[in-house]
Amino acid sequence: MGKGVVITRPRAQAEALAARLAQLGVGAHVFPLLEVQPLQDSTALRAILSHLADYAMVAFVSPNAIDATFAYIDRWPQQVIAAVVGEGSRQALARYGVNETTARIVSPIDPHRTDSETLLEVLDLPALTGRRVLIIRAETGRELLADRLRLAGVEVEQVAAYQRGMPDFDAARRTQLNALMASEASWIITSSEALRNLLDMVRLIHGESGMTQILKSHLIVPHPRIAETAHALGFTRVTQTASGDEALVAAIQSAT
């Protein structure tokens, strides 16, 4: 950890964490492995958000979904439940004035297990039966939450609020990746997709010979599913934290 950490979130979300770690004396490098972009056509999203109050609950799959939503609405309808899966999403809602005093927010209880499965555990499904629920997500993603809600008799709609992909991997980024690999810094990985993108980048410039080196890297991940993905891909040095920046910062500080 003395060699710093690499923050691999989309740049807009990475800069604040990098600045905070720098204040704590931790060398932080921003190297996004995912890029979040607005939809090419937001017609469907804007149409649904224009009658947000018609839903009993709106579930956000990520802070990105929240940011995209509040680009088109002025305030949250207080009677609508806001469902989120992690502390980062709670913080994103708070930035727009949505908190426990202005709305009912539902999220998993265990900060070490924050996903669709654990969100379902705390939802009052009988109260939602026969009512309309909206899931705001990326253009692609897991279907588990929608499928389980439908099985419980909930009327589910889904809408894409943003698109996600691998950032351009130009010459400057290749040089940066080589330097980061040589530095032996720890990598903060906040999605399985981002981790796969990292391996694709390493293969592109080093082939399979680079895999031996990158798989020795220390990973810091905030979710057991990401840890499982990392181990399945061949990483052996994986530290799992609870959800949210506070837990990430605490884990980094304890390891320095």
C-alpha positions, 0 to 999 in steps of 0.5 A: 500500500505504500506504493499508492492506489489506483482508482478505477471508477469513471473519472467524475466519481474518482477525482473526489476520492483521489483528492481525499486520499491525497489529503491523507498522504496516500498516493492516488492515481486515477485510471478509469476502467469504465466510462459512463456516457449519456444516452444518445436518445433520452426520450424514453427516460424523460417521458418516464421521469415526467410521471415519477409520482405514479410509481410506488417505488423507484430502484436505482442500480448505481450512483450513475443512475441517480445522477442521470435521473436528477439531470431531468427532475427538480425534486423527488416525490416524497411518497415514492420509495427510493431503493438503492443497493449501496452507501454510494447511492445513498450519498448520491441521493443526499446530494440532491436533497433526498434523505431519511427526512425527505423520503423513504429510502430502502437499502440492504442492512449489511454494508458488506453485502449490497446487491439486488439479492440483499435489497430484495431481503429488506423490501416489503414485497406484499405491500408492492404486489400489484403496484408499479415499480421502476428500475433505473439502470444502464443500458445493460445489466443484471435482470435479477431484481426485475425478475424477482419482483415480477415473480412477487406480482409487482408491475415492473418497468425498466428504463436506461439512464446512461450507457457504460463502456471501456474508455479509449485506450490510446497511447497515453493510457497505455503508457500510464498502465505500464507505469502503474503496473511497474509501480505495484500500486493497489487497485480499487475495483468497484465492478466486475466489468471494470476488472475484466476491462483491465485484463483486456487492456493488459492482454492488448499491450502485453499478451498473456505474458502480462497476465502473470504480472497483473494477477499478482496485484493487490485488489481492494473491492467493496463487494463479495461478488467482485471478490469472487470474480477476481479470484475466478480470474486468477487474482490471489491478493484481494481485500474486501471492504464494506460498501461506500467510500468511508469503508474504502478509505478505512481499509486503505489507511489500515493497510498503510 
